[in-house]
Amino acid sequence: MKRREFIKYGLGATAAAGFAGCSKIIVKGEHSPLAFDKKVPKPAGTMPVGELGSTGIKVSKFGFGSHMRREIIKYEKEREFMVREAYDLGVNFFDIYDYEQKCFQYEPMGRYLAPIINDVVISISLLRWDGRTFEQEFEHDLRLLKRDYIDMVRIHAWSENDPRFGKDWYIWEKLFKYKEQGKIRAVGVPIHKLADLKEPLENYPLDYVIFPYNFYNNWTWLNNELKFPEHQNYDELVTMLHSKGIGTVSMKPMASDNLVTPFRKLGAQFDESGEVNVAKASLKYIANSDLPIDSTIAGMYYPYHVYENIDAFFNPEMNDAERIVLKKIRNKAKIVAKHWLPSHYKFLEDWVPETYDDSDLFGRA
């Protein structure tokens, strides 16, 4: 069956038949179900910490991403508990969203982090909002986060017309001026496609780059669209960034919450032991990557996410069952996973290769 013959997919009891045969299945993608009461053991271990490029900023290998769904906003006590538990378990890197999805997390995260505000690394994506100028926005953000500086500030580079983003070169100049003044410690750029990196890298002394990377949306298998002739593979590009002292931070380690539950359900079909935790295996995959990734940030919605995700970095060794399940998920999901993504995450499909050789899971010759 050709791909265009498929319509909107998800995973239900009949999903397996849909992958094998040609009958249409009308289903939908799923978010992780509300589960604030789900209990898992608090992990024990040591969180690896390293330098972000050559910035002098020490970041935990795993970072707390505050990206969330709007229906979770009201659970403030639970969110504060998650922040404090993450910190107690060695996470010092907190990436905080505000305008995105209109979740406005600067104010509550500022409150949650207040007792430890000088002991953590705060990262933000700077977007102007509510009619504020760039300068007003930055001062507003400092005030809500109860800081006189922000450790890591990034702006987007892919929009030529939206003044909130980075094509207004004045904004880039202002960021580096703030860095000179000590109001920002590191300036970075997030990329949704590799071409987003080209202009900022050529024009500015970037401190770090944030990029999507996971076992499924995996740039190391793609052809080189970015026209860096000296780097034929994207993994070489990451190594080049690191060699220049530019920090490397991966995002979307589980391809956003839109794919966690479908991948989990799909993985259950291939897990004879019933013991493979797909989300945790996804993070272990990154922890074992050959790429020089300084840190990985992930949105977390429930306390058990904090415990399971951190445990993946405390105990990153992968077993054969985990490798096999990840292999089968990514090969089966290629037909339908793009239908589970909302419009603002469609860019992730550009990071899915036509084929994998699975040497990233089972060793390269």
C-alpha positions as CSV (number, residue, x, y, z in Angstrom):
1,M,0.0,0.0,0.0
2,K,1.3,3.5,-0.9
3,R,1.7,6.1,1.8
4,R,-0.8,8.4,0.3
5,E,-3.5,5.7,0.8
6,F,-3.1,6.0,4.6
7,I,-5.3,8.4,6.5
8,K,-4.9,9.7,10.1
9,Y,-3.4,7.0,12.3
10,G,-2.9,6.1,15.9
11,L,-2.5,2.9,17.9
12,G,-5.4,0.8,19.1
13,A,-6.1,-2.8,19.4
14,T,-6.2,-3.2,15.6
15,A,-3.1,-1.1,14.8
16,A,-0.9,-4.1,14.1
17,A,-3.1,-5.2,11.3
18,G,-2.9,-1.8,9.8
19,F,0.8,-2.0,9.6
20,A,0.7,-5.5,8.0
21,G,-2.2,-5.2,5.7
22,C,-4.0,-2.6,3.4
23,S,-7.2,-1.9,5.4
24,K,-7.6,1.7,6.5
25,I,-7.7,2.3,10.2
26,I,-9.1,5.6,11.4
27,V,-7.5,6.3,14.7
28,K,-5.7,9.2,16.5
29,G,-2.5,10.0,18.2
30,E,-2.4,10.2,22.0
31,H,-0.8,12.3,24.7
32,S,0.4,10.7,27.8
33,P,-2.6,10.2,30.0
34,L,-3.0,12.3,33.2
35,A,-1.0,10.4,35.8
36,F,0.0,12.5,38.7
37,D,-0.6,9.6,41.1
38,K,1.4,7.0,39.3
39,K,4.2,5.8,41.5
40,V,7.7,4.6,40.5
41,P,10.7,4.2,42.8
42,K,12.9,7.2,43.2
43,P,16.2,6.4,41.5
44,A,19.5,6.4,43.1
45,G,22.7,7.4,41.3
46,T,24.9,10.2,40.2
47,M,23.9,12.6,37.5
48,P,26.8,13.3,35.0
49,V,27.7,17.0,34.7
50,G,29.9,18.6,32.1
51,E,30.8,21.9,30.5
52,L,28.5,23.5,27.8
53,G,31.0,23.8,25.0
54,S,33.7,26.2,26.2
55,T,31.3,28.6,28.0
56,G,32.4,27.6,31.5
57,I,28.7,26.8,32.3
58,K,28.4,23.4,34.0
59,V,25.2,21.6,33.0
60,S,23.8,18.2,34.0
61,K,23.7,15.6,31.3
62,F,19.9,15.7,31.5
63,G,17.9,18.9,31.7
64,F,14.4,19.7,32.9
65,G,12.3,21.0,30.0
66,S,9.3,23.0,31.1
67,H,7.4,22.6,27.8
68,M,4.0,21.3,28.8
69,R,0.4,20.9,27.8
70,R,-2.1,23.5,28.9
71,E,-4.3,21.1,30.8
72,I,-1.4,20.5,33.2
73,I,-0.8,24.2,34.1
74,K,-3.1,24.1,37.1
75,Y,-1.2,21.3,38.9
76,E,1.2,23.7,40.5
77,K,2.0,21.8,43.7
78,E,2.9,18.7,41.6
79,R,5.0,20.8,39.2
80,E,6.9,22.3,42.1
81,F,7.5,18.9,43.6
82,M,8.9,17.7,40.2
83,V,11.3,20.7,40.0
84,R,12.6,20.1,43.5
85,E,12.9,16.3,43.0
86,A,14.8,16.8,39.7
87,Y,17.2,19.2,41.4
88,D,17.6,16.8,44.4
89,L,18.6,14.1,41.9
90,G,21.3,16.2,40.3
91,V,19.5,18.1,37.5
92,N,20.8,21.7,37.5
93,F,19.8,22.7,33.9
94,F,16.2,24.1,33.6
95,D,15.0,25.1,30.2
96,I,11.9,27.3,30.6
97,Y,9.3,28.2,28.1
98,D,6.9,31.0,28.4
99,Y,4.9,32.2,25.3
100,E,5.1,28.9,23.5
101,Q,1.7,27.2,23.5
102,K,0.6,30.0,25.8
103,C,1.7,28.1,28.9
104,F,3.6,31.1,30.4
105,Q,6.0,29.3,32.7
106,Y,8.4,32.0,33.7
107,E,6.4,33.2,36.7
108,P,5.6,29.8,38.2
109,M,9.1,28.4,37.5
110,G,10.6,31.5,39.0
111,R,8.7,30.7,42.2
112,Y,9.5,27.0,42.2
113,L,13.2,27.7,41.7
114,A,13.4,30.7,44.0
115,P,15.2,28.8,46.9
116,I,17.8,27.4,44.6
117,I,17.8,30.2,41.9
118,N,21.6,30.8,42.2
119,D,22.5,27.1,42.0
120,V,20.8,26.3,38.7
121,V,21.4,27.0,35.0
122,I,18.4,28.8,33.5
123,S,17.8,28.6,29.7
124,I,15.2,30.5,27.8
125,S,13.9,31.0,24.3
126,L,13.5,34.8,24.0
127,L,10.2,35.8,22.2
128,R,8.6,39.2,22.4
129,W,5.0,39.1,23.6
130,D,2.1,41.3,24.5
131,G,3.5,44.3,22.6
132,R,6.7,44.5,24.5
133,T,9.9,45.7,22.8
134,F,12.9,43.4,22.9
135,E,14.5,45.3,25.8
136,Q,11.2,45.3,27.7
137,E,10.8,41.6,27.1
138,F,14.2,40.7,28.4
139,E,13.7,42.9,31.6
140,H,10.3,41.3,32.0
141,D,11.8,37.8,31.8
142,L,14.6,38.7,34.3
143,R,12.0,40.0,36.8
144,L,9.8,36.9,36.6
145,L,12.7,34.5,36.9
146,K,14.1,36.6,39.9
147,R,17.5,37.0,38.3
148,D,19.7,39.8,37.1
149,Y,21.1,37.6,34.4
150,I,20.1,34.5,32.4
151,D,22.6,31.8,31.8
152,M,21.5,30.7,28.3
153,V,19.4,32.7,25.9
154,R,18.5,31.6,22.4
155,I,16.4,33.0,19.5
156,H,15.0,31.3,16.5
157,A,16.7,31.9,13.1
158,W,14.2,30.4,10.6
159,S,11.6,33.1,10.2
160,E,12.3,35.9,7.8
161,N,9.1,37.8,8.6
162,D,8.1,37.2,12.2
163,P,9.8,40.0,14.3
164,R,9.7,37.8,17.4
165,F,12.4,35.6,15.8
166,G,15.9,36.1,14.8
167,K,16.0,37.5,11.3
168,D,16.0,40.9,12.8
169,W,19.8,41.1,13.1
170,Y,19.5,43.9,15.7
171,I,18.2,41.3,18.1
172,W,21.3,39.2,17.7
173,E,23.6,42.2,18.2
174,K,21.6,43.1,21.3
175,L,22.0,39.6,22.7
176,F,25.8,39.8,22.4
177,K,25.8,43.3,23.9
178,Y,23.9,41.9,26.9
179,K,26.5,39.1,27.1
180,E,29.3,41.7,27.3
181,Q,27.3,43.4,30.1
182,G,27.0,40.1,32.1
183,K,23.2,39.9,31.6
184,I,23.6,36.8,29.5
185,R,26.2,34.1,29.9
186,A,25.7,32.2,26.6
187,V,23.9,32.9,23.3
188,G,22.5,30.1,21.2
189,V,20.2,29.1,18.4
190,P,17.7,26.2,18.2
191,I,17.3,24.6,14.8
192,H,14.3,22.8,13.2
193,K,16.2,22.0,10.1
194,L,20.0,22.1,9.4
195,A,19.7,25.2,7.2
196,D,18.6,27.2,10.2
197,L,22.2,27.0,11.5
198,K,24.0,28.3,8.5
199,E,23.6,32.1,8.8
200,P,24.0,32.3,12.6
201,L,27.0,30.1,12.5
202,E,28.6,32.2,9.7
203,N,27.8,35.5,11.3
204,Y,28.0,35.2,15.1
205,P,30.2,33.6,17.7
206,L,27.5,31.1,18.9
207,D,27.9,29.6,22.3
208,Y,25.6,26.6,21.8
209,V,23.2,25.0,19.4
210,I,20.0,23.0,20.3
211,F,18.8,20.4,17.8
212,P,16.3,17.5,17.7
213,Y,17.9,14.1,18.1
214,N,16.5,10.7,19.1
215,F,16.4,7.1,18.0
216,Y,13.7,7.8,15.4
217,N,14.3,11.5,14.3
218,N,17.9,10.8,13.8
219,W,20.0,13.2,11.7
220,T,23.1,11.0,11.5
221,W,21.5,9.0,8.8
222,L,20.4,11.8,6.5
223,N,22.1,13.3,3.4
224,N,23.9,16.5,4.1
225,E,21.6,19.3,3.1
226,L,23.5,22.0,4.9
227,K,26.4,22.5,2.4
228,F,29.3,22.3,4.9
229,P,31.5,20.6,2.3
230,E,34.1,19.6,4.9
231,H,31.5,17.6,6.8
232,Q,29.8,14.9,4.9
233,N,27.7,13.6,7.8
234,Y,25.7,15.4,10.4
235,D,27.5,13.5,13.2
236,E,30.7,15.1,11.8
237,L,28.9,18.5,12.0
238,V,28.1,18.0,15.7
239,T,31.7,17.0,16.3
240,M,32.9,20.1,14.5
241,L,30.6,22.4,16.6
242,H,32.0,20.8,19.7
243,S,35.6,21.1,18.5
244,K,35.0,24.9,18.1
245,G,33.8,25.1,21.7
246,I,30.2,25.5,20.7
247,G,27.9,23.7,23.2
248,T,25.6,21.0,21.9
249,V,22.1,20.3,23.4
250,S,19.7,17.8,22.0
251,M,15.9,18.3,22.3
252,K,12.9,16.2,21.6
253,P,14.5,12.9,22.9
254,M,11.1,11.2,22.6
255,A,9.9,13.1,19.6
256,S,7.6,15.1,21.8
257,D,4.7,13.8,23.9
258,N,2.7,13.2,20.8
259,L,4.7,10.1,20.1
260,V,5.5,8.7,23.5
261,T,2.2,6.8,24.0
262,P,1.9,5.6,20.4
263,F,5.5,4.4,20.5
264,R,4.9,2.7,23.8
265,K,1.9,0.9,22.5
266,L,3.7,-0.1,19.3
267,G,6.7,-1.3,21.3
268,A,4.5,-3.5,23.5
269,Q,3.8,-5.6,20.4
270,F,7.5,-6.4,20.1
271,D,8.4,-6.8,23.7
272,E,8.1,-10.4,24.7
273,S,9.5,-9.8,28.2
274,G,7.0,-7.0,28.9
275,E,9.8,-5.2,30.7
276,V,11.0,-2.6,28.1
277,N,10.2,1.0,29.0
278,V,10.3,2.7,25.6
279,A,10.6,6.2,27.0
280,K,13.5,5.2,29.2
281,A,15.2,3.2,26.4
282,S,14.9,6.3,24.1
283,L,16.9,8.3,26.6
284,K,19.4,5.6,27.1
285,Y,19.9,5.6,23.3
286,I,21.0,9.3,23.5
287,A,23.1,8.7,26.6
288,N,25.0,6.0,24.6
289,S,25.3,8.1,21.5
290,D,28.7,8.6,19.9
291,L,27.8,12.3,19.3
292,P,29.4,14.8,21.7
293,I,26.1,16.0,23.3
294,D,26.6,18.2,26.3
295,S,23.0,17.8,27.6
296,T,19.6,16.6,26.6
297,I,16.4,18.5,27.6
298,A,13.0,16.9,27.8
299,G,9.6,18.1,28.7
300,M,8.2,16.2,31.7
301,Y,4.6,16.2,32.8
302,Y,4.3,14.0,35.8
303,P,6.5,13.0,38.8
304,Y,7.1,9.5,37.5
305,H,8.5,11.1,34.3
306,V,11.2,12.8,36.4
307,Y,12.1,9.5,38.1
308,E,12.1,7.4,35.0
309,N,14.0,9.9,32.9
310,I,16.7,10.6,35.4
311,D,17.2,6.9,36.1
312,A,18.0,6.5,32.4
313,F,21.1,8.7,32.9
314,F,21.9,7.0,36.3
315,N,21.8,3.6,34.6
316,P,22.3,4.2,30.8
317,E,23.4,0.7,29.8
318,M,21.0,-0.8,27.2
319,N,20.1,-4.4,26.9
320,D,19.3,-6.4,23.8
321,A,15.6,-6.3,24.4
322,E,15.6,-2.5,24.4
323,R,17.7,-2.3,21.2
324,I,15.4,-4.7,19.4
325,V,12.2,-2.9,20.5
326,L,13.6,0.5,19.3
327,K,14.7,-1.0,16.0
328,K,11.2,-2.4,15.4
329,I,9.4,0.7,16.4
330,R,11.3,3.0,14.1
331,N,11.0,0.7,11.1
332,K,7.2,0.1,11.6
333,A,6.3,3.7,12.6
334,K,7.7,5.3,9.4
335,I,4.3,4.8,7.6
336,V,2.2,6.5,10.2
337,A,4.1,8.5,12.8
338,K,3.9,11.7,10.9
339,H,0.1,11.6,11.2
340,W,0.4,11.8,15.0
341,L,2.3,15.1,15.0
342,P,0.5,18.4,15.3
343,S,1.4,21.1,12.8
344,H,4.1,22.8,15.0
345,Y,5.9,19.5,15.3
346,K,5.7,18.4,11.6
347,F,9.3,19.5,11.2
348,L,10.4,16.4,13.1
349,E,9.5,14.3,10.0
350,D,12.3,16.0,8.1
351,W,14.7,14.2,10.5
352,V,13.5,10.7,9.7
353,P,15.7,8.9,7.2
354,E,14.4,6.6,4.5
355,T,16.3,3.7,6.0
356,Y,18.4,2.8,9.0
357,D,21.2,0.3,9.1
358,D,20.8,-0.2,12.8
359,S,24.5,0.0,13.5
360,D,23.8,2.8,15.9
361,L,21.9,0.3,18.1
362,F,24.0,-2.8,17.5
363,G,27.5,-1.4,17.0
364,R,29.4,0.0,14.0
365,A,32.0,-2.0,12.2
